[in-house]
Amino acid sequence: MSNRIPATNIIMTGMPGSGKSTVGVLLAKRLGLGFVDTDLLIQQHAGCTLQDIVDNQGYQALRAVEEDVLLLLNVEQQVISTGGSAVYSEKAMKHLKGNGVVVFLDIPLDLVIKRIGDYSLRGISRRPDQSLEELFEERFELYSRHADITVSGVGRDQDSVCEAVVEALGK
């Protein structure tokens, strides 16, 4: 099974609260890889928080900055935790998949809500008139389309999600 995955990076995708960063760090430790959080790279690049970008420039600006940062990312042997909206950029996802395997951490909407609480403070890239449920449905299709591997987080703690990813990778 691992023969079909020649990639050097593991790219974590999923909704906010799905565990991309937490599971990503555990995965990096488990596999002896580095860890990159693209939300932090975006904030460094923009010189402000994700929420500041959304508040002052709009959600499209956040997506544009995210795309720029992802297209500039040129790393190997890393677990890359992407922002929840990375999947909106076909160019960025193609770039990431060129040297990596995409893992979709799939959790249901009720768990997203439970984990992130007041999502208006999370710097989430969504249309002003878009509900979290509508955003979830829209993104689920994109996450599924880009995923090489899908791992469910339902009924699992972060360690068992990490183990499920390792198993799915055939490591």
C-alpha positions as CSV (number, residue, x, y, z in Angstrom):
1,M,0.0,0.0,0.0
2,S,2.8,2.5,0.8
3,N,4.1,1.9,-2.7
4,R,1.2,4.0,-4.1
5,I,2.3,7.0,-1.9
6,P,5.7,8.3,-3.1
7,A,5.0,11.7,-1.6
8,T,7.2,13.2,1.1
9,N,4.7,15.5,2.7
10,I,1.4,14.8,4.5
11,I,-1.2,17.5,4.0
12,M,-3.9,17.7,6.6
13,T,-7.3,19.2,5.5
14,G,-10.6,19.5,7.2
15,M,-12.9,21.9,9.0
16,P,-11.8,24.1,11.8
17,G,-11.8,21.9,14.9
18,S,-11.2,18.7,13.0
19,G,-7.7,18.3,14.6
20,K,-5.5,19.3,11.7
21,S,-2.9,21.0,13.9
22,T,-3.1,18.8,17.0
23,V,-3.1,15.5,15.1
24,G,-0.6,17.0,12.7
25,V,1.9,17.5,15.5
26,L,1.3,14.0,16.8
27,L,1.7,12.6,13.3
28,A,5.0,14.5,12.8
29,K,6.4,13.2,16.0
30,R,5.2,9.6,15.3
31,L,6.7,9.6,11.8
32,G,9.8,11.7,12.5
33,L,8.7,14.5,10.2
34,G,8.7,18.3,10.6
35,F,5.5,20.2,11.1
36,V,4.2,23.3,9.3
37,D,1.0,25.2,10.3
38,T,0.0,27.3,7.3
39,D,-2.3,29.5,9.3
40,L,0.8,30.7,11.2
41,L,2.6,31.3,7.9
42,I,-0.4,33.3,6.6
43,Q,-0.3,35.5,9.7
44,Q,3.4,36.0,9.4
45,H,3.0,36.8,5.7
46,A,0.1,39.3,6.3
47,G,1.5,40.7,9.5
48,C,-1.9,40.3,11.3
49,T,-4.3,37.6,12.5
50,L,-6.6,35.6,10.2
51,Q,-9.6,37.4,11.8
52,D,-8.0,40.8,11.1
53,I,-7.7,39.9,7.5
54,V,-11.4,38.8,7.3
55,D,-12.6,41.9,9.3
56,N,-10.6,44.5,7.4
57,Q,-10.3,43.0,3.9
58,G,-13.0,40.3,3.6
59,Y,-13.0,36.6,3.3
60,Q,-11.8,36.6,-0.3
61,A,-8.6,38.5,0.8
62,L,-7.9,35.7,3.3
63,R,-8.3,33.1,0.6
64,A,-6.0,35.0,-1.7
65,V,-3.3,35.4,0.9
66,E,-3.7,31.7,1.8
67,E,-3.3,30.7,-1.9
68,D,-0.1,32.9,-2.2
69,V,1.4,31.3,0.9
70,L,0.6,27.8,-0.1
71,L,2.0,28.3,-3.6
72,L,5.3,29.6,-2.0
73,L,5.5,26.6,0.3
74,N,8.3,24.3,-0.9
75,V,9.1,21.8,1.8
76,E,9.8,18.0,2.1
77,Q,9.3,15.5,4.9
78,Q,6.7,17.7,6.6
79,V,3.2,17.3,8.0
80,I,1.4,20.4,6.7
81,S,-1.7,21.6,8.6
82,T,-3.6,23.7,6.1
83,G,-6.3,26.3,6.9
84,G,-9.8,25.1,6.5
85,S,-10.2,27.1,3.3
86,A,-7.1,25.9,1.5
87,V,-9.3,23.6,-0.6
88,Y,-10.9,26.5,-2.4
89,S,-7.7,27.0,-4.4
90,E,-7.2,24.4,-7.1
91,K,-3.8,25.8,-7.9
92,A,-2.6,25.5,-4.2
93,M,-4.0,22.0,-3.8
94,K,-2.4,20.8,-7.0
95,H,0.9,22.3,-5.8
96,L,0.6,20.6,-2.4
97,K,-0.4,17.3,-3.9
98,G,2.6,17.4,-6.2
99,N,4.8,16.4,-3.3
100,G,2.4,15.0,-0.8
101,V,-0.6,12.9,0.2
102,V,-3.8,14.8,1.3
103,V,-5.5,13.5,4.4
104,F,-9.0,14.8,5.1
105,L,-9.9,14.7,8.8
106,D,-13.6,14.2,8.6
107,I,-15.8,15.2,11.6
108,P,-19.6,16.0,11.6
109,L,-21.0,19.5,11.9
110,D,-22.1,19.0,15.5
111,L,-18.6,18.1,16.5
112,V,-17.2,21.2,14.6
113,I,-19.6,23.4,16.6
114,K,-18.8,21.7,19.9
115,R,-15.0,22.1,19.3
116,I,-14.8,25.7,17.9
117,G,-17.6,27.4,19.9
118,D,-18.0,31.0,18.7
119,Y,-16.8,30.6,15.1
120,S,-17.1,34.3,14.5
121,L,-13.8,34.7,16.3
122,R,-11.9,32.0,14.4
123,G,-10.9,33.9,11.2
124,I,-13.0,31.5,9.2
125,S,-13.2,32.3,5.5
126,R,-16.9,32.4,4.6
127,R,-19.4,34.6,2.9
128,P,-21.0,37.1,5.3
129,D,-24.5,35.6,4.6
130,Q,-23.3,32.0,4.8
131,S,-24.2,29.8,7.8
132,L,-21.7,27.4,9.3
133,E,-24.0,24.5,8.1
134,E,-23.8,25.8,4.5
135,L,-20.1,26.3,4.8
136,F,-19.7,22.8,6.1
137,E,-21.7,21.3,3.2
138,E,-19.7,23.3,0.6
139,R,-16.4,22.4,2.1
140,F,-17.2,18.7,2.6
141,E,-17.4,18.3,-1.1
142,L,-14.1,20.0,-1.7
143,Y,-12.3,18.1,1.1
144,S,-13.6,14.8,-0.3
145,R,-12.6,15.7,-3.8
146,H,-9.0,16.6,-2.9
147,A,-8.4,13.8,-0.3
148,D,-6.2,10.9,-1.0
149,I,-7.1,9.5,2.4
150,T,-10.2,10.2,4.6
151,V,-10.0,9.5,8.3
152,S,-13.1,9.9,10.5
153,G,-12.6,11.6,13.9
154,V,-15.9,10.3,15.2
155,G,-15.5,8.5,18.5
156,R,-11.8,8.9,18.5
157,D,-9.4,11.0,20.5
158,Q,-6.4,12.7,18.9
159,D,-4.0,9.8,19.5
160,S,-6.4,7.3,17.8
161,V,-7.0,9.6,14.9
162,C,-3.2,9.9,14.5
163,E,-2.9,6.1,14.5
164,A,-5.7,5.8,12.0
165,V,-3.8,8.2,9.7
166,V,-0.6,6.1,10.1
167,E,-2.5,2.9,9.3
168,A,-4.2,4.6,6.2
169,L,-0.8,5.7,5.0
170,G,0.5,2.2,5.3
171,K,3.5,3.2,7.4
